[in-house]
Amino acid sequence: MSAWLKDETTLHTGAASHHGVDIFALLRDRTGDRTADDRAAQVTASGAAWLAGASAYPRSTLSQWEARPGSPGVLPCGTAFDVVNVPSLFGRRMLEQLWTEGPGSGPVATHRGRMLLFATPGTAQRLPSLLAWEEWGTGTSDSADSPRAHHGSMPPLLCHGAGDAVTVPPLVGGSGGGPRWVVAPDTRTPWLPGPDVLLWACVRVGRSAAPSTTGNSIFPPADPGANVYDVTRRR
């Protein structure tokens, strides 16, 4: 069951907190007002319904969302999605590969200096095995003669699957130092990358000595926080 953090604010000034809001009507109303650059980081009503479906009690989760639309939440992994948790810089490079050379990504969030890539259920169990089979190291103890040294290096990945839970950003808001969406869920059946796709992205980043400097980068140096994902490219 989802667990929601305490919300110290109300969406409407002066409104009684127990009344809540029609969060799905709010999300529908906001859809037409968003620009092309910020659409990817805004949850839609369909995306919110998909997130709620990850809980064992979707209706209860929806009620809690209506009461606290601006609060982060905690959802279980293993049924609707798994999550691959990577350091922010490595995650940004993975996303750059996924969106410029690959099929795109599923929902992606940031939290506490980490990037959370939502993936197909089962990825948390399979991806570490694939990385081990590929003999990828962390770059801390590989010698020049080691096979791993010729592959490159990557930081340890945290994979969250069945029995785990992750913090998800709020449906609305999500600024400051709290969790926020980079690519928000926007459909009831979002495309999610599997372990093979994420392995490919990890390998590409691990072999790269530096971030991409091509003009197609989704993270332009002038505005590294811009949301410029073309979500229609998801396969």
N, C-alpha and C positions, 0 to 999 in steps of 0.2 A: 504494500500500500504506500502511496506517496506520502511524504512528510514535508510540510511547508514551513518555511521560516517565518518568524514573527514580522509583521509589517507595521511600521511606526507611522505610516502616512495613509491618507485616503485619496482616492482618485479625484473626487469632487469635494471642493472646500465646503465645509459645513454639513456634508452628508453624513447620515448615521452609518457607522461602519458595518453594522449587522445587515443593512439593506443590500450591500454589495452593488455590483453593476452588471449589466448585460454585456459580458466581455466579448461575446461573439458578435453582437451587434456593433460594438466598438471597433473590433477588428475589421468587420466588413466596411464600416464607414471610413476607416483610415486607408483602405486599399486604394481608393481613387485619388487620394491626396499625396501619395508617395511619389518621389522622383525615381528615375531609372537607377540612380546610384545607390539609393538606400532601400530599394525593394528587397534585396537579398538578405538584409539584416532585420526585416520585420516579419513577425509571425503572422500568418493568415488564420482565418477561422478553421479552415481545413487542416492546417498544420497543427493547430492547437488540439483538434480532435484526435489527430494521430498521436501526439504526445500523451494525451490522457489515456489512450488505449494501451500504453505500456504498463499502466497500473493494474493491479488486480481488481480495483474498484473504480472504473472509469467515471461513473456518475458522481461518486464522492469527490474525485479529483476535480471534475468540472465545477462542482459547487465551491470547492476551495479556491479555484482559480477566480471565480466570480467575486469571491469575498476579498481576495488579495491578488489582483492582477499585476501589481508592481513588485511582487516578492519572488525571489528565486525559489526553486523547489527541488525536491529530490525524487528521482524516479528510478525504478529497478531496471537492470539490464537483463539480457538473455532471452526476451520474448519478442518485443518489437524491434530491438536493436541491441548491438554491443557498442562499446566505445573504446577507441584507441587514444590514449592520453600521452601526448608528447610535449617536449619543451617548445615554447612559443616560436623561437626562430626556426627550429627544425620543422615544425608544423607549417609555418608560412612557406617554407621551401617545398614541402610536400604538396601543399595546395597549388603552388605555382606550377608544379609539374602536372598535377591532375587537371588543371584548367587550361593549360597551354598545349600539352602534349597528350593528355589522356581523356577519359570520359567525363570529367567533372567530379563533383563530390556530392555527398549527401549533406545533411545539416552539420554545421560546424560551430562550436562555441569556444570561448576563451574563459579561463578561470584561474586565478592565482598564478599567473605567469605560465600557464600550460594551455595547450590547444587540445580540444576534445573533438575527435572525428567520429561521427556516428557511422556505424558499419552494420553489415548483415549479422544476424544472430549466428553464433558459432565462430566468428572472427577472433574473439578473444582467446579461444582455445587453439585455433589453427595457425594464426599469424606467428606466434613465438616459435612454433615448430618449424615453420617455413624459414624463418630467419636463422634458426639454429642449423637447419639443413644447408642453407646457403653459406654457413660459417661466417656470419657477420659478427664483428666484435664491437667493443665500445670505444676503441681507439686509445685505451689507457695503458695496455701492456703488450700490444702487438709489435713484434720486431720486424725489421725490414725483410727478413727471410720467411716470415709467416705468411701462409696463403691469405689470411685475413687482411694483411697489410696491403695487398694488392687490390682488394675490393674497395677500401675506404673505411670509414668509421661512422658510427651513429650512436646517439645516446640511448640509454635503456628506455624501452617503451613500456608503459603501463597499460595492460589490456583488461578491461572490465566486462565481464560476461555474467552468466547465470550465477546468482547469489550475491552479486555486487549491486551497488547503486551509485548514481552520479548526480551532482548538482547541475540543474539546468537553469538558464537565465529566465528572468520574468518574461511574460508575454508582451508587456508594454514597458517602456522605459529601459532600464538596464545600463545606466551610465556610471561614471566614476570608476572606482576600483573593483566593483562587483562583476559577476559573470555577465557576459553579453554574447549575443549571436553574431557570428561572422557570416554564416550562411544559414538562414532560419528555415524551419520546416514550412512548406507552403502548399502541401497537398496531403490528402489522406493516405496516399500510397507513394511516399518518396522513394526515389531510387537511392540505394545504399551500396557503397563499394564493398566488395568481399575481400577476403584475405589475399587473393591473387593480385587484385588491383593495388591494394595498399603495400604489398611486398614490392611491386613494380615501382611505386613512388618512393619507397624507402631506398631501394637500390639506386635509383636515379639520383637522389639527393646525396646518398652516401658516397657515390662516385664523383660527385661534383666538389671541386675544391673551393668554390665560392658561389654565392647566389647568382642566379641568372641576371645578366645585364642587358638582355634584349629589350627592344621597345615593346614587346608584347607582355611584359611583366604585369601581373595583376596587383602588384604592390609597388606602384611608382614611387621613387624616392621623394618626390615633392610632397606627397600626401600618403604616408604609409598606412593610414587608417581608413582610406577610402574604400567603399564597398562598390566594386565594379564588376561583380560576377554576372555573367550572362547565364542565368539559371535555365534558360530554354535549351542550353546545350547538354543538359543531363541526358544520359542514355538509359 
